[in-house]
Amino acid sequence: MPDCLFCRIVAREIPAQYVCEDEDFVAFRDISPKAPTHVLIVPRKHIPKLSQASEEDVTLLGRMQRLAARIAAEAGLESWRLVLNNGRGAGQSVFHLHYHLLGGRPLLWPPG
């Protein structure tokens, strides 16, 4: 999607602080971090939000969560949170499915 911010970051048209990438995902640091570790994990495939994912995306979504666990381990995080916002009312501002990996400080509940 040419007007999607995350598609443009995935394509390296917009610079980011990349953490890792592979054939299916790109992970990069959030430009407005809410914790010492705040990494966005984005599939290369453009899916606007989780409620629009299809059955064919199930494996991709599971691999995305495993990638989050690997990034957390590599960052030395023992405790961390994985957040996904679905829709504007939930706080989604970029309509390209993505996880927020947060850690490095106590994370309170409820989050907000």
C-alpha positions as CSV (number, residue, x, y, z in Angstrom):
1,M,0.0,0.0,0.0
2,P,1.8,3.1,-1.2
3,D,0.2,5.4,1.5
4,C,0.8,3.1,4.4
5,L,3.5,4.3,6.8
6,F,4.5,0.8,7.9
7,C,4.6,-0.5,4.3
8,R,7.0,2.3,3.5
9,I,9.2,1.5,6.5
10,V,9.2,-2.2,5.5
11,A,10.3,-1.2,2.0
12,R,13.0,1.0,3.6
13,E,11.6,4.1,1.9
14,I,11.4,5.7,5.4
15,P,14.3,5.1,7.8
16,A,13.8,3.4,11.2
17,Q,15.9,1.9,13.9
18,Y,15.6,-1.7,12.7
19,V,15.9,-4.4,15.3
20,C,15.6,-7.4,13.0
21,E,13.9,-8.5,9.8
22,D,13.3,-11.7,7.8
23,E,11.3,-12.7,4.8
24,D,8.0,-12.2,6.6
25,F,8.6,-9.5,9.3
26,V,10.3,-6.3,10.2
27,A,10.9,-5.1,13.8
28,F,11.9,-1.6,14.6
29,R,12.0,0.8,17.6
30,D,8.9,3.0,18.2
31,I,9.7,6.7,17.6
32,S,7.6,7.6,20.7
33,P,8.6,4.8,23.2
34,K,6.3,4.1,26.1
35,A,8.9,1.9,27.8
36,P,12.7,1.5,27.7
37,T,12.1,-1.3,25.2
38,H,9.4,-0.5,22.7
39,V,9.6,-2.4,19.5
40,L,7.0,-2.6,16.8
41,I,6.7,-6.0,15.0
42,V,5.2,-5.7,11.6
43,P,4.4,-8.3,9.0
44,R,5.6,-7.5,5.4
45,K,2.1,-8.5,4.3
46,H,-0.3,-5.6,4.5
47,I,-3.1,-6.6,6.8
48,P,-5.0,-3.5,8.1
49,K,-6.0,-4.9,11.5
50,L,-6.3,-8.2,13.2
51,S,-10.1,-8.4,12.6
52,Q,-9.3,-8.4,8.9
53,A,-6.8,-11.3,9.0
54,S,-7.8,-14.4,7.3
55,E,-7.4,-18.1,8.0
56,E,-4.4,-18.1,5.7
57,D,-2.7,-15.7,8.1
58,V,-3.0,-17.9,11.2
59,T,0.6,-19.3,10.8
60,L,2.0,-15.8,10.2
61,L,0.3,-14.5,13.4
62,G,1.7,-17.4,15.4
63,R,5.2,-16.8,14.0
64,M,4.8,-13.1,14.8
65,Q,4.3,-13.9,18.5
66,R,7.3,-16.2,18.6
67,L,9.4,-13.4,17.0
68,A,8.3,-11.1,19.8
69,A,9.4,-13.7,22.4
70,R,12.8,-14.0,20.6
71,I,13.3,-10.2,20.5
72,A,12.4,-9.9,24.2
73,A,14.9,-12.7,25.1
74,E,17.6,-11.0,23.0
75,A,16.9,-7.7,24.8
76,G,17.3,-9.5,28.2
77,L,13.7,-8.9,29.2
78,E,12.3,-11.3,31.8
79,S,8.9,-9.6,31.9
80,W,7.3,-7.9,29.0
81,R,4.0,-7.0,27.4
82,L,2.8,-7.6,23.8
83,V,0.0,-5.2,22.7
84,L,-2.1,-5.2,19.6
85,N,-4.7,-2.5,19.0
86,N,-7.6,-3.3,16.7
87,G,-9.4,-0.2,15.4
88,R,-9.3,3.5,16.1
89,G,-11.3,3.2,19.3
90,A,-8.6,0.8,20.7
91,G,-5.8,3.2,19.9
92,Q,-4.7,1.9,16.5
93,S,-3.3,4.9,14.5
94,V,-1.5,3.1,11.7
95,F,-3.7,0.6,9.9
96,H,-1.1,-2.1,9.2
97,L,-1.3,-4.9,11.8
98,H,1.5,-4.6,14.3
99,Y,2.5,-5.7,17.8
100,H,4.0,-3.4,20.4
101,L,6.6,-5.2,22.5
102,L,7.1,-3.2,25.7
103,G,9.5,-3.9,28.6
104,G,12.3,-2.7,30.7
105,R,10.1,-1.1,33.4
106,P,7.2,-2.3,35.6
107,L,4.0,-2.4,33.5
108,L,0.9,-1.6,35.5
109,W,-2.6,-3.1,35.0
110,P,-5.0,-2.1,33.7
111,P,-3.0,-0.3,31.0
112,G,-5.4,2.5,30.3
